[in-house]
Amino acid sequence: MRKLVFAISALALVTSAAFADPIADRQALMKANGKAMKELTGIVKGEAAFDAAIVLAALNRLSEDAGKMDPATLWPAGSETGGDTTSAPKIWEDPAGFQAAIDKFKSDADAAVAAAPADVDGLKAQMGVVGSNCGGCHETFRIKKG
């Protein structure tokens, strides 16, 4: 019976791996990052009132998402050409540079969570640091649309 359960579990794992879509997964992750950044930017621009709980939740999402950015899983070899992707070839040409950009984003997002801002001015300062990671990575490792 244990062998049967193990065999079924192994088959399920192999099947799920076969259907994994790294392009869709990384796009979903980037879309979530964009949503968190949009919330924070709205507060910085005065379009929404400062709410410490909302700010901390958005910063936590960025930190958690940065931790999910595993190049081997989300940008495996072969995913640079298949599907609708804006990931630049530089990701696969300079994997160490790409990993360094991810690590910096994770570190800065973690620091922003650890020192959660108490007001809009504090958030503006953190958005300058965290946001520069997004922009810098997109400049180097993303193909611009249109």
C-alpha positions in Angstrom: 0.0 0.0 0.0 2.8 2.4 0.9 4.4 1.7 -2.5 1.2 2.6 -4.3 0.8 5.8 -2.4 4.5 6.7 -3.1 4.0 5.9 -6.8 0.9 8.0 -7.1 2.7 10.9 -5.3 5.7 10.6 -7.6 3.5 10.6 -10.6 1.6 13.7 -9.4 4.8 15.5 -8.8 6.2 14.7 -12.3 2.9 15.6 -13.9 2.7 19.0 -12.0 6.3 19.7 -13.0 5.5 18.9 -16.6 2.7 21.5 -16.6 4.7 24.2 -14.8 4.8 27.4 -16.7 7.7 29.5 -15.6 6.7 32.4 -17.9 3.2 32.6 -16.4 4.6 32.1 -12.9 7.1 35.0 -13.2 4.5 37.2 -14.9 2.1 36.6 -12.0 4.8 37.4 -9.5 5.7 40.6 -11.3 2.0 41.6 -11.6 1.7 41.2 -7.8 4.8 43.3 -7.3 3.3 46.0 -9.6 0.1 46.0 -7.6 2.0 46.5 -4.3 4.1 49.2 -5.8 1.0 50.9 -7.2 -0.5 51.0 -3.7 2.6 52.5 -2.2 3.0 55.0 -5.1 -0.6 56.1 -4.7 0.1 56.9 -1.0 3.3 58.7 -1.9 1.5 60.8 -4.5 -1.3 61.7 -2.1 -3.9 59.8 -4.1 -4.6 57.6 -1.0 -4.2 58.4 2.7 -1.2 57.0 4.6 -2.2 53.9 6.4 0.6 52.1 8.3 -1.2 48.7 8.0 -1.6 49.0 4.2 2.0 50.2 3.8 3.4 47.3 5.9 1.3 44.7 4.0 2.5 46.0 0.6 6.1 46.1 1.8 5.7 42.5 3.1 4.3 41.4 -0.2 7.4 42.9 -2.0 9.7 41.1 0.5 7.9 37.8 0.1 7.8 38.0 -3.6 11.5 38.9 -3.8 12.1 35.7 -1.9 10.2 33.8 -4.6 12.4 35.1 -7.4 14.5 32.0 -8.0 16.1 32.2 -11.4 16.4 28.4 -11.7 12.6 28.1 -11.2 11.2 31.2 -12.9 13.8 31.8 -15.6 15.1 28.3 -16.5 17.0 27.8 -19.7 14.6 27.6 -22.6 12.1 30.0 -21.1 13.7 32.9 -22.8 12.2 32.1 -26.2 8.9 30.3 -25.5 5.7 32.2 -24.9 5.0 35.8 -24.4 7.9 37.1 -22.4 9.6 40.4 -21.9 12.5 38.9 -20.1 15.7 40.1 -21.7 18.5 37.7 -22.9 20.8 39.4 -20.4 19.2 37.2 -17.7 20.7 34.1 -19.2 23.9 35.9 -20.4 24.7 37.3 -16.9 23.1 35.1 -14.4 25.3 36.4 -11.6 24.3 40.0 -12.3 20.7 39.0 -12.4 21.0 37.1 -9.1 22.8 40.1 -7.6 19.8 42.4 -8.6 17.3 40.0 -7.1 19.4 39.8 -3.9 19.6 43.6 -3.6 15.8 43.9 -4.1 15.2 41.3 -1.4 17.6 43.0 1.0 16.1 46.4 0.4 12.5 45.1 0.7 13.4 43.3 3.9 15.0 46.5 5.3 11.9 48.4 4.4 9.7 45.9 6.3 12.1 46.0 9.3 12.0 49.8 9.5 8.3 50.2 8.5 7.7 53.9 7.8 5.6 55.9 10.2 4.5 58.5 7.7 4.5 59.5 4.1 7.9 61.1 4.2 9.4 57.9 5.6 7.6 55.9 2.8 8.9 58.3 0.2 12.5 57.6 1.3 11.9 53.8 1.3 10.2 53.9 -2.1 13.3 55.7 -3.5 15.4 52.7 -2.5 13.0 49.9 -3.2 11.7 51.4 -6.4 15.2 51.9 -7.8 15.6 48.1 -7.7 12.6 47.6 -9.9 13.6 50.3 -12.3 17.3 49.2 -12.5 16.4 45.5 -13.0 13.8 46.4 -15.7 16.3 48.6 -17.5 18.9 45.7 -17.7 16.9 42.5 -17.6 13.6 43.4 -19.3 12.7 44.0 -22.9 10.6 47.2 -23.3 7.3 46.7 -25.0 6.4 48.8 -28.1 
